[in-house]
Amino acid sequence: MPLAQITMMEGRSKEKKANLVREVTDAMSRTLDAPKERIRVVIYEVPSEHWGIGGETADTLGQQHNQ
C-alpha cells in the first residue's frame, strides 16, 4: 500500500486539498502501476507560527501560503 505524506502550512481550502489528494493519487498510480484504491495520501497542516523560514516563523514574516 503506497503512502504519500504531505506537510504544508495550514490555510488552503478543502477544494485545493481534495485536488491535491486526487492529483497525487493519480501520479502515484501511474508511476507505480498501483491501483488507486490501494494508495493513501495524508496531509499534515502546520500552523504558520510553527513553520520556520530563515530563522523566523512564517507568521512573523507575513508569508503568503495560500497560493
C-alpha positions in Angstrom: 0.0 0.0 0.0 1.8 3.2 -1.2 1.5 6.1 1.2 2.3 9.8 0.4 2.7 12.1 3.4 2.5 15.8 2.6 3.4 18.6 5.1 2.3 22.1 4.4 1.3 25.3 6.1 -2.4 25.4 7.0 -4.9 27.6 5.3 -5.7 26.1 2.0 -9.3 25.4 1.1 -11.0 21.9 1.3 -11.2 22.0 -2.5 -7.5 22.6 -3.0 -6.7 19.8 -0.6 -9.1 17.4 -2.4 -7.5 18.3 -5.7 -4.0 17.7 -4.2 -5.1 14.2 -2.9 -6.6 13.4 -6.3 -3.5 14.5 -8.3 -1.0 12.8 -6.0 -3.1 9.6 -6.2 -3.2 9.8 -10.0 0.6 10.4 -10.2 1.4 7.5 -7.8 -0.9 5.2 -9.6 0.7 5.9 -13.0 4.3 5.9 -11.7 4.0 2.8 -9.5 1.4 1.0 -11.6 -0.6 0.6 -8.5 -4.4 0.6 -8.2 -5.8 3.9 -6.9 -7.8 2.0 -4.3 -4.5 0.9 -2.6 -3.0 4.4 -2.5 -3.1 6.5 0.7 -2.4 10.3 1.0 -2.1 12.0 4.3 -1.9 15.8 4.6 -0.3 17.3 7.7 -1.1 21.0 8.2 1.2 23.1 10.3 0.3 26.5 11.7 2.4 29.3 10.3 3.7 30.2 13.7 5.2 26.7 13.8 6.9 27.0 10.3 10.4 28.4 10.3 12.0 30.1 7.4 15.5 31.5 7.7 15.3 31.6 11.5 11.9 33.4 11.6 8.4 32.0 11.9 6.3 32.3 8.7 3.6 34.3 10.5 6.3 36.8 11.7 7.5 37.1 8.1 3.9 37.6 6.8 4.3 34.7 4.4 1.5 34.1 1.9 0.9 30.4 2.0 -2.4 30.1 0.2 -1.0 30.2 -3.3 
